[in-house]
Amino acid sequence: MPLADIYRRLGDAVERDIDEFDVDRGAERLAAWMQAPADAEPVPDLSATALSSRAIGVKAVDSQDPLAVDNPIRAKAIIVHLLSANTPLPADSGPYPFSTAVRNQRLLEIEIWEQTGPVESSDVEHNIQIGRGVLRLPPGLPAHSSIEITFSLSEAGTLGVHAVEPNSGAQGRFELQIGETVAAVRADIVGVELK
């Protein structure tokens, strides 16, 4: 494949220090291995593993902030990454523990954020919001009630988000396509109706 086609397929993100000769030589070696007799050296595994390009997380209250207990609305917000950059796909974060902020909280807004730079950071300014969903909660929950959030990211870049309040079984699910703008994200919010 000519170097220009590689750039066109991969965009500007590809390093431009690949020599045209190296690409041609690699193609020649692959063709030679494919035409080799059965008793020849085995063809190396040329399969590729899809990786997440950026860390993806949830916006949360910083538990280290003194305001976190008495005034969580004014406390410092941080991004808790459930999936790190370069995680092999498909990936599942497993349930990650969070909690409600106040007593009798009826809705939990789940904001999904993605790192913007090359280094994972919990600082909000080093991440960008890419989607959100809602978990409906039962009445009467005490402050700091347990919530579990799980991410699953497919090789195609579809992020599934599942949130559960374990005591009542209330849950919310939504999906978004990583790489789209917040306005273009498709989200299907599902909440358990509580009586």
Secondary structure, DSSP 8 states (H G I E B T S, - for coil): --HHHHHHHHGGGS-TT--HHHHHHHHHHHHHHHHS-TTS----------B-SS-EEEEEE-TTSTHHHH-TTTS-EEEEEEE-TT-BSSEE---EEEE-SSTT--EEEEEEEEE-SSS---BGGGEEEEEEEEEE--TT--TT-EEEEEEEE-TT-EEEEEEEETTTTEEEEEEEETTS-GGG-----EE----
